[in-house]
Amino acid sequence: MNASPAVTEADRREFREHGVVALRGVLDLGIIAALDAPVARAVAGDPSTADLSALGDSLTGPPAAAGEGRGRFHSGVDHWLDDIEMRHFATESPLPGIVAALLESRELFLYEDSILVKEPNSLEPTVFHQDHPYFSVDGDLVCTTWIPLDPVTRETGGIGYVRGSHLDDTQWRPNLFVTRDPIPGRPGRDVPDFHTDPGDADIVWIDAAPGDVVIHHARTIHGAGPNRSLDTSRRAVSVRYCGDDTTYRERALTPKPHHAHMVDGDPIGPPGFPVVHP
Ligand SMILES: O=C(O)CCC(=O)C(=O)O
């Protein structure tokens, strides 16, 4: 089965072996441009979007270099619930077909979307983490797509992925994303700080441009640096999807309201998990 010509057998092999693949130029630039408005709305005060720079400051104090002209790291999830353009992108663009083809999943379900904006000169790294313990699902066919709205390099907050880490079944503890502090009450081992000590980890830093889609397995450990550019934002949208083998497993201290009817072991499906493919 190949629901999308954008995905080749070599892409599927890369994803299976390394836990991450960059699909180049697979989304039309008009589709990417249509994300400008929902991302701007989210940053401008959507209640589901947080200022992670403020969170980091409250936990560890402002970074030494903080001063005039410091940018902010904005992040939020589940804009699809209220923002029709974000819902359209996550559910009706070519993206779900691309993901279904990569996972070789007959059906595909939406888990959540996220916006991740690092303004110019935003100092927070994205601490290395694994998505799986943040997600209230079990299954192998679970992944995160990352879609840049701006050209991204390692200097501007491009993401590094620990290749092969999705094959390790260590239970990693979720952290607070901008500091290594663990989310209280959650089990697991702390993810190593690959920013300061990469050791012999096989980390691939992926530069990306509008039109590209980088897809990683939910168990692949990844992190990003600050945006050191003084004039270029690093805006990205991430959409997380689940395939045929996925069941519900509550991990959050407070379930998402639209998942409140689910119990552990339930097969996922609408309304909490819209079918987005076929
Ligand atoms: O955009 C970032 O800095 C991190 C994104 C990420 O970790 C994710 O989407 O899973």
The ligand as an SDF file (V2000), in Angstrom:
LIG
                    3D

 10  9  0  0  0  0  0  0  0  0999 V2000
   10.3830   22.3960   17.8660 O   0  0  0  0  0  0  0  0  0  0  0  0
   11.0570   22.0210   18.8270 C   0  0  0  0  0  0  0  0  0  0  0  0
   11.9330   22.7150   19.3440 O   0  0  0  0  0  0  0  0  0  0  0  0
   10.8270   20.6640   19.4010 C   0  0  0  0  0  0  0  0  0  0  0  0
    9.7450   19.8930   18.7220 C   0  0  0  0  0  0  0  0  0  0  0  0
    9.4910   18.5850   19.3600 C   0  0  0  0  0  0  0  0  0  0  0  0
   10.1800   18.1520   20.2460 O   0  0  0  0  0  0  0  0  0  0  0  0
    8.3590   17.7910   18.8940 C   0  0  0  0  0  0  0  0  0  0  0  0
    7.5480   18.2700   18.0860 O   0  0  0  0  0  0  0  0  0  0  0  0
    8.2540   16.6250   19.3540 O   0  0  0  0  0  0  0  0  0  0  0  0
  1  2  2  0
  2  3  1  0
  2  4  1  0
  4  5  1  0
  5  6  1  0
  6  7  2  0
  6  8  1  0
  8  9  2  0
  8 10  1  0
M  END
$$$$
